[in-house]
Amino acid sequence: MRPSIGANSPVLIKPVLVDASDSSSPSLLLSFDQSRYLFNCPENTSRSFVQSRIPQKNLNSIFLSSCRSSHCAGAYGMLMGLADGNKQSVRLIGPEGLRYMLACGRLFTRRQGMSVHVNEFKPTSTLQQVFQDHLIRVYALGNDRKDQTHLLMNRKRSPDSTAISDLSHKRTKLEPGNSEPPTGVQPVLNSHDALPEVIDDMFRASGTSRPLGKKNTTPAYSYQRLQEPDEPLNTDPVSYLVIGPRLRGKFLPEKAKQLGVKPGPNFAKLVNGESVQVNGETVVTSDMCVQGGSAGSAFFISSIGSMEQLGRTTLVDPACISRVSDGANLCAVYHLVHEDVVLDERYIQWISKFGPEVTPGLADELKYVKSDNDRSVVPTGEAELADGIIVTTLGTGSAAPSKYRNVSSTLLHIPDGHGQKFNFVLLDAGEGTLGQIKRKFGLGWKDTLRNLKMIFISHLHADHHCGLASLLAERSQYGIYLYLSEKAVIEPLGLSIGRVQWFNSEHLLKSSDKRFATIRRIQALISSEFEIETILVNHWGKCFGVCIEQKTERWKIVFSGDTRPCQALIDAGQHADVLIHEASLGPEETELADTKGHSTIDQAIQAALKMNAKNCVLNHFSGRYPKIPPSINKSNDQEMNIVISFDFMSCKVGAIRELQKCIPALEQMVEGLDIEDTTDAGPSDPSPESGKKTKSKKKGGEQTCAQGSRVRKLSKEDVESLTNQIVPEPLNIDSSDME
C-alpha cells in the first residue's frame, strides 16, 4: 500500500507478517527513503524481511503494541540482526514493561557496536504523544489504570513468576552454567534502577559485555532474577496514530525578510512549519511566508487483543483523531485485532464512522476473517500412518532464519502403547516454532500441543529456544528457567498450574548422582519404560545432546544439539535407530566449523558411522546452503541411511532408506527450476563468497552457470516426472494432519 502521508519522497506502508500461523499480530513497516519504522515485531519478523526481500537498512525505530509474545517475540532476533548488520543505534518504543521484557533476554541477546534507546510509556485512554522526529509524530492510545480489576485478577491467576522457584531444590542463586532455578533470595537487579544499566550492557555502542567472574558480573551477565514491577503490568495492546510530515509549500524569502526574519536557521524553521520570534517581540508564523502546502496525512493502527479488552476500551472518535493530527488527512486504518473483535457489532459500528474512503470494502472482507484456520498451509499427502516413530524437522537452519529454512526445531511423533495416538517430544524450539507447527498440522495443531510430553532445549543460544515462550503461552490456554520465570510476569505460560515441569539437563548426565531420581520423575509423567540421558557436547558454553530410549519398544533416538565431533555422544548413542546430528557446514569448512563449535556434513556422518546408527538425519545447516547442502559422500561398506532434512519433512524411521534415494532428484529439481536465492549468509558468516547470487546466461533451452555447467530448464512434464521419483508409491512419508 502506498498512501501519501505527507513526505515529498516515496512512502511505503507494507504489512510484513500477515499469516496467522506465526502470530495473531502482523507487523507494519513504514518506509521513507532515509528512515524506516516497524510497528510490532512478533515471531519470524526477521524471516519475513528475508522472504519479502526487505532490507533492514535504515530501520531506525520499532514500536510495540504490548510486551506479550504475540507482539514482541521477534524483537530479540531483530535487534541482534540489526547489530550484526553494523547498525549503530535503534529506538524501541512501547508501553510499560518494555525495559523489563528486553532485560529478560539479557543472557542470550548481547551485541556490541549498537546502542538501543528505550522509550517506555504508561498507556492512557486518551491519545498521548510518545514519539516525534523530522518525519513522523506518533500518538498512543490504550487503557489507563482507573480500573485495575483485570490486572489484579491476572496477577492472582498467574503466579507463574514464582512457580519455577517453587520447583527448585535448595540453591540460593543461579550461576552461569547452572540452570537450577533460584530460591528464596531477594533479587539484586531492582526493576527501577538496574534495567537501563542492564540494557546498556546488553547493547554496548563501544567495548564488549563480558563476565567478570562469579562474584562480580556485569549486568547483562547477571543470573540474579529481575525484581518484578511494583504494580501488575497492563498488557492490553495499545493502538497508534501515525502522522506524517507536512507537505511543504513554496517558501517566500522576500516576504520573510519584509517581516524582519534574517536568513539562516530561522528560515529553516519557517520552512519546517515552525514559528520564529523577531526582535524578541513579533512572532512570525510559517503560514505568513510559505505559500501552499498542507498538513499531510495520517494512519491509525487499531490493536485490540481480545473481547475482554474491547469491553473495557473506549474506541477513539474520528473527530478526536482529526483534532490531534492538526487537520492531517486520515488515509487508512489498520485493524490488528482479534478475529472475534472485528466481527463484533460495537466494533463494526465504530469502523463505519470513518467512511468508505478510509476502510473501503471492509464489510465484504469480514467473511474471510477466520478462513486461515480452515486450511493447512502445507499440502497433505495420502499416506496412511502405521505404527512407528516419525521424525518431523520443523526448522533445519542455523543462527538466523532464512528464506528456505527456519531455525532449529525437531518434533518426534511417538506412538502410545495402543497405537491409537501420538505423543510428541520437541527437540529445541527456535523462533517461529509455533508457526511451523500450525503450518504443518493445520487444524490438528492444538492436538499436537495438547499431546506434547517433553521439550528438550540443548543450550541457551537464541536460535534454539526463542520460540519456547510463545509455544508455552499458547499451550497454557488448552538459564531458560530464569528467562521464562521473568517472562511469566508479563503473560501466563502455564508454569504455575502443574502443566510444565522442569528438569535440569545436568541431572540426567550419566555421572550425576541425581540421575535416577530425575528419571523416575520423568517416567511418572510419560512412561515407566521411558529413559533419557543427556550428554555434555563440544560447543560454546554448556550445550547438551540427548539420548531417548524406550526399553520395551526397543528403540533409541539420539539428538546432538550443537557440537563439534564428540566422542561422549558417540559412546552414549551406540546402535541408535536414528541419530539427528547438526551439519552446519560443508566438508571443506572443517577449520571454520571447529572455530564456531559446529560439525561439517562429513563429520556428522562419521559420528553416525562410529555410533553404528541405523539412520542419520542431518540438519542445522548454515545460511550459505539455503536449499540443499553439498552432496553426501558416503564411502563405506556399512548399511546406514543418510538423509538431508528440510523444513516440514515428516518421515517414518523405516522410510528413511527410501527418502535417501530422492536426494539426486531433489538436487536436480531445485537447480533446474532456477529458483532465485535471496538469502545472504548472514552477518555471522565470515565467508566472502557467501550470499552471492550465481550469474547465469541463457543459451537456447539451457542455462550456463558461472561454474560452466549447463542446466536445462525443466518443463512441467519434467517436474511431474521428478516428483514421481521423489515420492514413489511404496514410500511411506507422512505429511498428513495427524490429528
matplotlib code that plots the C-alpha trace (Angstrom):
import matplotlib.pyplot as plt

x = [0.0, 1.4, -0.7, 0.7, 1.3, 3.0, 6.5, 7.9, 9.8, 8.3, 6.5, 5.5, 3.3, 3.6, 2.3, 5.4, 3.8, 0.2, -0.1, -1.9, 0.2, 3.1, 1.3, -2.1, -0.5, 1.0, 3.8, 3.6, 6.6, 6.5, 9.3, 10.8, 13.9, 16.2, 14.2, 12.0, 9.6, 8.4, 5.1, 5.1, 7.8, 6.2, 8.0, 9.5, 9.5, 13.2, 12.4, 9.6, 12.1, 14.2, 11.3, 9.9, 13.3, 13.0, 16.4, 16.8, 18.9, 17.5, 15.2, 15.6, 12.6, 10.5, 7.1, 5.5, 1.8, 2.4, 5.1, 3.3, 4.9, 2.3, 3.7, 7.3, 8.7, 10.8, 12.4, 15.4, 16.3, 15.6, 17.9, 20.7, 20.3, 20.4, 23.6, 25.2, 24.4, 26.5, 23.6, 24.8, 21.6, 17.9, 14.9, 12.5, 9.1, 6.3, 4.1, 5.1, 7.1, 9.2, 12.5, 11.6, 10.8, 14.1, 16.1, 14.6, 16.7, 20.0, 21.6, 21.2, 20.7, 24.0, 25.7, 28.4, 28.6, 25.0, 23.0, 19.3, 17.3, 14.2, 11.1, 8.6, 5.3, 2.2, -0.9, -3.8, -7.4, -6.6, -4.2, -0.7, 2.3, 5.1, 7.5, 8.5, 11.3, 11.7, 9.3, 6.5, 4.7, 3.3, 0.4, -0.5, -4.0, -4.6, -6.4, -5.3, -5.3, -8.6, -10.0, -7.3, -9.6, -8.4, -4.8, -5.2, -7.1, -4.3, -1.8, -3.9, -4.5, -0.9, 1.7, 3.9, 6.7, 7.2, 6.3, 9.8, 11.3, 8.8, 10.0, 13.6, 15.6, 17.9, 20.0, 20.2, 21.1, 21.6, 25.1, 26.3, 26.2, 23.8, 20.2, 18.8, 16.1, 16.7, 15.0, 14.3, 16.6, 15.8, 16.8, 19.6, 18.5, 16.0, 13.4, 13.6, 17.3, 19.0, 17.0, 18.6, 22.0, 21.2, 20.1, 23.1, 25.3, 23.4, 23.9, 27.2, 28.0, 31.6, 33.5, 32.1, 29.9, 31.6, 31.5, 34.0, 33.7, 31.1, 31.2, 31.5, 29.5, 28.4, 24.6, 24.0, 25.6, 23.8, 22.0, 20.1, 16.5, 14.9, 12.7, 9.1, 7.4, 5.8, 2.4, 0.8, 1.6, -1.1, -0.6, -3.5, -2.2, -2.1, -3.2, -1.0, -1.8, 0.9, 1.0, 3.3, 5.2, 3.6, 3.6, 5.9, 4.7, 6.8, 8.9, 8.9, 12.2, 11.5, 8.3, 10.2, 12.8, 10.0, 8.6, 12.1, 13.4, 17.1, 18.3, 19.8, 18.4, 15.1, 14.4, 14.7, 12.3, 9.7, 10.1, 9.5, 6.3, 7.7, 7.3, 10.1, 10.4, 11.8, 13.5, 12.1, 8.6, 7.0, 6.1, 6.3, 4.4, 5.2, 2.0, 3.0, 5.8, 5.1, 2.7, 0.6, 1.5, -0.8, -1.0, -0.1, -1.8, -2.0, -3.0, -4.3, -3.3, -6.1, -4.9, -7.4, -6.3, -9.5, -13.2, -12.4, -10.2, -12.9, -15.3, -13.0, -11.7, -13.0, -12.9, -11.4, -13.7, -12.6, -13.1, -10.6, -8.0, -8.6, -8.0, -4.8, -3.4, -3.9, -6.1, -4.0, -5.9, -6.6, -5.8, -6.1, -7.0, -5.2, -7.1, -4.6, -7.4, -8.6, -10.9, -13.9, -13.4, -13.6, -17.0, -18.4, -21.3, -19.7, -16.5, -18.3, -20.3, -17.0, -15.5, -18.5, -17.7, -14.6, -16.3, -15.6, -12.5, -10.7, -11.9, -13.1, -15.0, -14.2, -17.7, -17.0, -13.8, -15.2, -16.4, -12.8, -11.5, -11.4, -10.5, -6.9, -7.9, -9.7, -6.7, -3.3, -0.6, 1.5, -0.2, -1.2, -0.5, -2.5, 0.0, -1.6, 0.2, 1.5, 3.0, 6.4, 8.2, 8.0, 10.6, 9.4, 12.0, 10.2, 13.3, 16.6, 18.6, 21.2, 21.9, 19.1, 16.0, 16.4, 14.0, 14.1, 14.9, 13.7, 15.9, 16.3, 13.3, 12.6, 9.4, 9.3, 6.0, 6.0, 3.0, 1.4, 1.3, -2.0, -1.1, -4.2, -2.5, 0.9, 2.7, 5.2, 8.7, 10.2, 14.0, 14.8, 12.3, 13.8, 11.9, 8.8, 8.4, 4.7, 4.0, 5.8, 3.6, 0.5, 1.5, 2.5, -0.6, -3.3, -6.5, -4.6, -2.1, -3.9, -3.9, -0.1, 0.4, -2.0, -0.1, 3.4, 5.0, 8.6, 10.6, 14.4, 16.4, 20.0, 21.6, 20.9, 21.7, 18.8, 18.2, 17.4, 14.9, 13.4, 10.2, 9.6, 7.8, 5.2, 4.7, 4.1, 1.9, -0.3, -0.2, -1.3, -4.7, -5.5, 19.4, 16.0, 14.4, 15.3, 14.1, 10.8, 10.1, 10.7, 8.7, 5.8, 5.4, 4.2, 1.9, 0.9, 2.9, 1.2, 4.2, 2.1, -0.7, 1.3, 1.3, 5.0, 7.6, 11.3, 14.3, 18.0, 19.9, 22.9, 20.9, 20.5, 24.2, 25.4, 27.8, 25.1, 24.1, 20.6, 20.1, 18.0, 15.7, 15.2, 14.5, 11.8, 10.1, 10.1, 8.8, 6.0, 4.9, 5.5, 6.1, 7.7, 9.7, 11.0, 14.7, 16.6, 20.3, 22.0, 25.5, 27.7, 28.8, 31.5, 30.0, 30.5, 29.1, 27.2, 25.4, 23.7, 22.9, 20.2, 19.6, 16.0, 15.3, 12.2, 13.2, 10.1, 9.7, 13.4, 14.1, 16.7, 16.9, 19.9, 19.9, 23.3, 22.4, 25.1, 28.5, 31.9, 32.7, 32.0, 33.2, 30.9, 27.9, 29.1, 29.6, 26.2, 24.3, 25.7, 23.3, 20.8, 17.9, 18.1, 20.9, 19.7, 23.0, 23.9, 25.8, 26.2, 29.0, 30.3, 33.1, 35.6, 34.9, 36.5, 38.5, 35.6, 33.4, 35.9, 36.1, 32.4, 31.8, 29.9, 30.3, 30.7, 28.5, 31.3, 32.0, 28.3, 28.3, 31.5, 29.9, 26.9, 29.1, 31.2, 27.9, 26.7, 23.5, 21.0, 19.8, 21.3, 19.2, 21.3, 20.0, 21.0, 22.5, 24.3, 22.6, 25.2, 23.3, 19.7, 18.3, 20.3, 23.8, 26.7, 26.1, 26.8, 29.9, 29.4, 32.3, 31.8, 30.6, 28.2, 24.5, 23.5, 20.8, 21.5, 19.0, 19.3, 16.3, 14.3, 11.5, 8.2, 9.7, 7.9, 9.3, 8.9, 12.1, 11.5, 11.2, 14.4, 16.1, 13.6, 13.8, 17.6, 17.1, 15.3, 18.2, 19.6, 16.2, 15.7, 19.0, 18.2, 14.7, 15.8, 18.7, 16.7, 13.7, 16.2, 14.6, 16.3, 18.1, 17.9, 19.3, 22.6, 25.0, 24.2, 26.4, 27.8, 29.0, 32.6, 32.8, 33.3, 31.7, 28.5, 25.3, 26.4, 24.0, 25.1, 25.2, 23.8, 23.5, 20.6, 21.5, 18.6, 16.7, 19.6, 21.4, 25.1, 26.0, 29.0, 30.8, 30.4, 27.9, 24.7, 21.3, 18.3, 15.2, 12.6, 9.2, 6.0, 6.4, 9.9, 8.8, 6.0, 8.4, 10.9, 8.1, 7.2, 10.8, 10.8, 7.5, 7.2, 4.1, 5.7, 7.3, 5.8, 6.4, 3.7, 2.6, -1.0, -2.6, -2.0, -5.0]
y = [0.0, 3.4, 6.2, 9.7, 10.6, 13.9, 13.2, 14.6, 11.4, 7.9, 6.4, 2.7, 1.2, -2.6, -5.5, -7.6, -10.6, -11.4, -15.1, -16.0, -19.2, -17.2, -14.6, -13.1, -9.7, -8.8, -6.2, -3.0, -1.3, 2.4, 3.3, 6.6, 7.0, 7.6, 6.0, 3.1, 2.4, -1.1, -1.5, -4.8, -7.5, -10.9, -14.2, -14.7, -11.0, -11.2, -14.2, -12.3, -9.5, -12.0, -13.7, -10.4, -9.1, -6.2, -4.9, -3.9, -0.9, 2.4, 0.6, 3.2, 2.7, -0.3, 0.3, -2.5, -2.6, -4.7, -6.8, -10.1, -12.7, -12.1, -8.6, -8.7, -12.3, -11.5, -8.4, -10.2, -11.7, -8.5, -6.4, -9.0, -9.0, -5.2, -5.2, -7.8, -5.6, -2.8, -0.7, 1.9, 2.7, 1.8, 3.1, 0.8, 2.4, 0.7, 0.5, -0.2, -3.4, -2.8, -2.4, -5.5, -7.5, -6.6, -7.3, -10.8, -11.7, -10.5, -13.9, -14.6, -11.2, -9.3, -7.3, -4.7, -1.8, -0.8, 1.1, 0.6, 3.6, 2.5, 4.8, 3.3, 5.0, 4.3, 3.7, 6.1, 6.2, 9.4, 10.0, 10.9, 11.7, 9.1, 9.9, 12.6, 13.1, 15.0, 12.7, 11.5, 12.0, 9.0, 9.0, 6.0, 5.1, 2.3, 1.6, 3.6, 2.2, 3.7, 0.1, -2.3, -5.2, -7.3, -6.6, -7.9, -10.9, -11.7, -11.5, -13.8, -16.3, -16.4, -16.7, -18.2, -15.8, -17.7, -21.2, -22.1, -21.1, -23.5, -26.3, -25.9, -27.8, -25.9, -23.4, -19.7, -18.2, -19.0, -19.1, -19.2, -22.7, -23.9, -23.9, -24.6, -22.1, -19.5, -19.9, -17.7, -14.8, -11.1, -10.1, -7.6, -6.2, -3.6, -3.1, 0.8, 1.4, -1.6, -2.1, 0.8, -0.4, -4.0, -2.8, -0.6, -3.5, -5.8, -3.4, -1.6, 1.1, 0.6, -2.2, -5.5, -7.0, -9.9, -11.8, -10.6, -13.7, -15.4, -12.8, -9.8, -9.9, -7.2, -6.5, -8.3, -11.5, -11.4, -14.6, -12.8, -12.6, -9.3, -7.7, -7.8, -4.5, -2.8, -2.9, -5.6, -4.8, -3.6, -5.9, -4.8, -3.8, -0.1, 1.5, 4.0, 7.1, 8.0, 11.5, 12.2, 15.4, 18.4, 18.7, 21.7, 24.7, 27.3, 29.4, 33.2, 34.5, 38.1, 38.0, 36.7, 39.5, 42.0, 40.6, 41.1, 37.5, 37.2, 34.4, 31.4, 28.9, 30.9, 30.4, 26.6, 26.7, 28.6, 26.0, 23.2, 24.8, 26.3, 29.9, 32.3, 35.4, 38.7, 41.3, 39.5, 40.7, 39.9, 36.2, 35.2, 32.0, 29.7, 30.4, 34.1, 33.3, 29.9, 29.6, 26.4, 23.2, 21.1, 19.2, 15.9, 12.6, 10.0, 6.4, 4.6, 1.2, -0.3, -3.0, -4.9, -8.3, -9.9, -9.4, -8.7, -5.8, -4.5, -4.3, -2.0, 0.0, 3.4, 3.5, 6.8, 9.1, 10.1, 13.7, 13.4, 12.0, 14.9, 17.4, 15.8, 15.5, 19.2, 18.6, 15.8, 13.6, 10.1, 7.9, 4.4, 2.3, -1.0, -3.4, -5.6, -7.1, -10.4, -12.2, -12.0, -8.3, -7.4, -9.3, -7.6, -5.2, -2.5, -2.6, -2.6, 0.5, 2.2, 1.3, 2.8, 6.2, 6.6, 6.3, 4.2, 6.3, 5.1, 1.4, 0.7, -2.6, -3.9, -5.4, -7.7, -8.8, -9.8, -13.1, -14.2, -13.3, -16.8, -18.6, -19.1, -21.7, -23.8, -24.8, -26.4, -24.3, -27.4, -29.7, -33.0, -36.4, -39.6, -41.8, -43.8, -43.7, -47.1, -47.9, -46.4, -43.3, -40.3, -37.5, -34.1, -31.4, -28.1, -26.0, -27.0, -23.8, -22.3, -19.0, -17.0, -17.8, -17.7, -17.8, -21.6, -22.7, -21.7, -22.0, -25.3, -27.4, -31.1, -33.0, -36.7, -38.5, -41.4, -43.8, -44.7, -48.4, -49.0, -47.3, -45.1, -41.7, -40.0, -38.3, -35.7, -34.7, -31.4, -31.1, -27.4, -24.5, -21.8, -18.6, -19.4, -23.0, -22.4, -21.1, -24.1, -26.4, -24.6, -24.8, -28.4, -29.8, -27.4, -28.0, -30.6, -28.2, -27.9, -31.7, -31.6, -29.1, -30.9, -34.2, -32.5, -34.5, -33.2, -30.3, -30.6, -27.4, -28.2, -24.8, -21.1, -19.8, -17.8, -19.8, -22.9, -21.5, -18.1, -19.8, -21.5, -18.7, -18.3, -22.1, -22.3, -19.3, -20.9, -24.3, -22.8, -22.0, -25.5, -20.2, -20.8, -21.1, -17.5, -16.1, -17.9, -17.1, -13.4, -13.5, -15.0, -11.7, -10.3, -13.2, -16.6, -19.5, -22.3, -22.7, -22.4, -24.9, -28.1, -28.2, -27.6, -29.3, -28.5, -30.9, -29.8, -31.4, -31.8, -34.1, -36.5, -36.9, -40.4, -39.1, -37.3, -38.6, -37.2, -39.1, -42.0, -39.8, -37.5, -40.3, -41.7, -38.3, -38.2, -41.8, -40.9, -38.2, -40.1, -43.8, -46.3, -47.6, -44.2, -43.4, -40.3, -39.5, -36.1, -35.7, -32.6, -32.0, -29.8, -26.3, -22.9, -22.7, -25.6, -27.5, -30.9, -33.7, -36.2, -39.9, -41.0, -44.7, -47.0, -50.4, -52.4, -51.0, -51.3, -48.0, -45.4, -41.8, -39.5, -35.7, -34.0, -30.3, -28.0, -29.7, -30.4, -34.1, -35.5, -39.0, -38.9, -38.6, -41.4, -43.7, -42.9, -43.4, -46.8, -48.7, -45.8, -46.2, -42.6, -40.0, -36.4, -34.6, -31.0, -30.5, -26.7, -26.5, -28.3, -30.8, -28.1, -25.9, -28.0, -25.2, -22.8, -25.4, -26.0, -22.3, -21.9, -25.1, -26.9, -30.0, -30.4, -32.8, -35.3, -35.1, -35.7, -38.8, -40.1, -39.7, -41.8, -44.5, -44.7, -44.8, -47.7, -45.8, -47.3, -43.9, -40.4, -37.2, -34.1, -30.7, -27.2, -26.1, -22.8, -20.0, -20.4, -23.6, -22.2, -25.0, -28.3, -28.6, -30.2, -33.8, -36.5, -38.5, -41.8, -44.1, -47.1, -50.7, -50.4, -50.1, -46.7, -44.5, -40.8, -38.0, -34.2, -32.7, -29.7, -27.8, -29.7, -33.0, -35.9, -39.4, -42.7, -44.2, -47.2, -44.9, -43.0, -45.6, -44.7, -41.0, -41.1, -42.2, -39.0, -36.7, -36.7, -35.9, -33.1, -31.6, -31.7, -30.2, -27.4, -26.4, -26.8, -24.8, -21.8, -20.6, -17.3, -17.3, -14.1, -15.5, -14.0, -15.9, -13.6, -11.3, -14.2, -15.9, -14.7, -16.2, -13.5, -15.7, -16.2, -14.7, -14.0, -14.9, -17.2, -15.4, -17.3, -16.8, -18.2, -20.3, -21.9, -24.1, -24.3, -22.1, -21.8, -21.2, -19.3, -22.6, -23.6, -26.4, -26.4, -26.9, -27.4, -25.5, -28.1, -28.3, -29.1, -32.7, -32.8, -31.6, -34.2, -36.9, -35.8, -35.6, -39.2, -40.1, -38.2, -39.7, -43.2, -45.3, -47.6, -44.7, -44.2, -40.5, -38.8, -35.2, -35.6, -33.6, -36.5, -35.4]
z = [0.0, -0.9, 0.7, 0.7, 4.3, 3.7, 2.6, -0.6, -1.1, -1.8, 1.1, 1.6, 4.3, 4.0, 6.1, 6.9, 8.5, 7.7, 8.2, 11.5, 11.7, 13.0, 15.1, 15.8, 15.3, 12.0, 11.5, 9.6, 8.0, 7.3, 4.8, 3.7, 1.6, 4.6, 7.5, 8.3, 11.2, 12.3, 14.2, 16.2, 16.0, 16.5, 15.9, 12.4, 11.5, 10.6, 8.4, 6.7, 5.9, 4.1, 2.3, 1.2, 0.2, 2.6, 3.6, 7.3, 6.3, 7.7, 10.2, 13.0, 15.3, 16.4, 18.0, 20.1, 21.0, 24.1, 25.7, 25.1, 22.9, 20.2, 19.6, 20.6, 20.5, 17.4, 18.9, 20.3, 17.0, 15.1, 17.4, 17.1, 13.3, 13.2, 15.3, 13.2, 10.2, 11.6, 12.7, 15.2, 17.1, 17.2, 19.2, 20.9, 21.8, 23.7, 26.8, 30.4, 30.8, 27.7, 29.6, 31.7, 28.6, 26.9, 30.1, 30.3, 27.3, 28.7, 28.8, 25.1, 23.5, 23.7, 21.0, 20.9, 18.4, 18.6, 21.3, 22.0, 23.2, 25.0, 25.3, 27.7, 28.4, 30.5, 28.4, 28.8, 27.4, 25.6, 22.8, 24.1, 22.0, 22.5, 19.6, 17.2, 14.7, 11.5, 9.6, 11.8, 15.1, 16.9, 19.5, 21.6, 22.9, 25.4, 28.7, 31.8, 35.4, 36.6, 36.5, 37.5, 38.3, 35.3, 36.2, 39.7, 38.5, 36.1, 38.9, 41.1, 38.3, 37.1, 39.8, 37.1, 38.1, 41.4, 40.1, 39.0, 42.3, 44.0, 41.8, 42.7, 45.2, 47.6, 45.8, 46.7, 43.4, 39.7, 38.5, 34.9, 33.5, 36.2, 35.1, 38.6, 39.4, 42.2, 45.5, 48.5, 47.7, 47.2, 43.7, 43.4, 40.0, 41.1, 38.3, 38.5, 38.9, 37.2, 34.0, 32.0, 33.1, 32.1, 28.6, 28.1, 29.0, 26.6, 23.7, 24.0, 21.4, 22.2, 24.1, 25.0, 27.6, 29.3, 32.6, 35.3, 37.5, 39.6, 42.3, 40.0, 36.8, 34.5, 34.5, 31.2, 32.6, 36.0, 36.9, 39.7, 38.9, 38.0, 40.6, 39.5, 38.7, 41.7, 40.1, 37.8, 34.2, 31.9, 28.9, 26.8, 23.4, 22.6, 19.3, 17.4, 15.4, 13.0, 11.5, 8.5, 7.8, 6.3, 2.5, 2.1, 0.2, -1.6, 0.8, 0.1, 1.3, 0.4, 2.4, 5.4, 5.1, 5.0, 8.3, 9.8, 9.7, 8.9, 6.6, 8.4, 10.9, 11.2, 7.5, 8.1, 11.0, 8.9, 6.1, 8.6, 9.8, 13.0, 14.2, 15.0, 17.1, 15.7, 17.9, 21.0, 20.3, 17.0, 16.3, 12.6, 11.8, 8.9, 7.0, 6.8, 4.4, 3.0, 0.1, -0.4, 1.4, 3.6, 6.9, 5.2, 6.1, 8.9, 9.5, 12.6, 13.9, 15.9, 18.3, 20.5, 21.6, 23.0, 23.5, 27.2, 26.2, 23.8, 26.7, 28.7, 25.7, 24.7, 20.9, 19.8, 17.9, 14.3, 15.3, 18.1, 15.7, 13.4, 16.2, 17.4, 13.9, 13.2, 10.2, 8.6, 6.3, 7.8, 4.8, 6.4, 9.4, 10.0, 12.2, 14.1, 16.3, 17.4, 14.9, 17.2, 17.8, 14.1, 13.9, 17.0, 16.3, 18.5, 16.5, 13.2, 14.2, 15.1, 11.7, 9.9, 11.4, 9.3, 5.9, 2.9, 1.8, 5.0, 5.2, 1.6, 1.1, 4.7, 5.1, 2.1, 3.7, 7.1, 5.9, 5.2, 8.7, 10.0, 6.8, 7.8, 10.4, 7.8, 5.8, 6.3, 4.7, 4.0, 1.4, 3.0, 1.5, 1.2, 3.0, 5.9, 9.3, 10.5, 13.9, 14.3, 15.2, 12.9, 12.7, 11.6, 11.1, 11.7, 11.4, 9.8, 9.6, 12.0, 13.6, 11.9, 9.9, 6.1, 3.1, 2.9, 6.4, 9.8, 12.9, 14.9, 16.0, 15.5, 16.5, 17.4, 17.0, 19.4, 19.2, 22.5, 23.6, 21.9, 18.6, 18.9, 19.0, 19.1, 21.9, 20.9, 22.0, 20.8, 20.4, 20.6, 19.9, 17.8, 16.9, 14.9, 16.1, 17.0, 13.5, 11.9, 14.0, 12.8, 9.2, 9.4, 11.2, 10.1, 12.2, 14.2, 15.7, 19.0, 19.5, 18.9, 21.7, 23.9, 23.5, 23.7, 26.6, 26.6, 25.3, 25.3, 25.0, 24.1, 25.1, 25.6, 22.1, 20.8, 17.7, 19.9, 22.3, 21.4, 20.3, 23.6, 25.4, 22.6, 22.5, 26.2, 26.2, 23.6, 25.3, 28.6, 27.1, 26.2, 32.1, 30.3, 33.7, 34.5, 31.2, 31.3, 35.0, 34.4, 31.2, 33.1, 34.9, 31.5, 30.4, 31.8, 30.5, 32.4, 34.8, 38.0, 37.3, 37.0, 33.2, 32.9, 35.0, 34.8, 34.7, 34.8, 31.9, 34.3, 36.5, 33.5, 32.9, 33.4, 36.1, 38.1, 41.5, 40.8, 37.5, 38.7, 40.9, 37.9, 35.5, 37.9, 37.9, 34.1, 33.9, 36.2, 33.7, 30.4, 30.7, 33.0, 30.1, 29.0, 29.7, 28.9, 29.2, 28.4, 27.1, 27.5, 24.0, 22.5, 21.8, 23.2, 26.8, 28.2, 25.5, 25.8, 23.4, 24.4, 24.1, 24.4, 24.7, 25.1, 26.5, 25.7, 22.2, 21.7, 20.0, 20.6, 19.2, 19.7, 19.2, 19.0, 19.7, 18.5, 18.7, 17.2, 16.8, 20.3, 21.5, 24.5, 22.2, 20.1, 23.1, 24.6, 21.3, 20.3, 18.0, 17.8, 15.5, 14.5, 15.0, 14.4, 14.0, 13.2, 10.0, 9.8, 7.2, 4.1, 4.0, 3.0, 6.0, 8.8, 10.3, 10.4, 11.9, 14.7, 15.3, 15.6, 17.6, 14.9, 12.7, 8.9, 7.0, 6.7, 10.5, 11.3, 9.0, 10.6, 14.0, 12.9, 11.5, 14.7, 16.6, 14.5, 13.9, 11.5, 10.2, 10.2, 9.8, 9.0, 10.0, 11.3, 8.0, 7.6, 5.7, 2.9, 2.0, 1.7, -0.4, -0.5, 1.1, -0.7, -1.8, 0.7, 0.1, 1.9, 1.2, 3.5, 3.3, 6.2, 5.6, 7.1, 5.7, 5.5, 4.7, 4.4, 6.2, 5.1, 6.9, 7.3, 6.3, 8.1, 7.7, 9.5, 10.7, 8.4, 5.3, 5.7, 3.4, 0.6, 1.2, 0.8, -2.8, -3.6, -2.9, -6.5, -7.9, -5.4, -6.3, -10.0, -9.5, -7.2, -9.5, -12.7, -11.5, -11.3, -8.0, -7.2, -3.9, -1.9, 1.3, 2.4, 4.5, 7.4, 9.4, 11.5, 8.3, 7.5, 4.1, 1.5, -1.1, 0.9, -0.2, -3.8, -6.5, -9.2, -12.5, -15.5, -19.2, -21.2, -24.2, -26.0, -23.7, -21.3, -18.7, -18.4, -14.8, -13.5, -12.8, -16.5, -16.0, -18.1, -16.5, -18.7, -17.7, -16.6, -18.3, -16.5, -17.6, -16.2, -12.8, -12.7, -13.6, -10.9, -8.4, -9.1, -8.5, -5.2, -3.9, -5.3, -4.5, -1.9, 0.0, 3.5, 4.1, 6.0, 5.7, 6.8, 9.6, 12.1, 14.2]

ax = plt.figure().add_subplot(projection="3d")
ax.plot(x, y, z, "-o")
ax.set_aspect("equal")
plt.show()
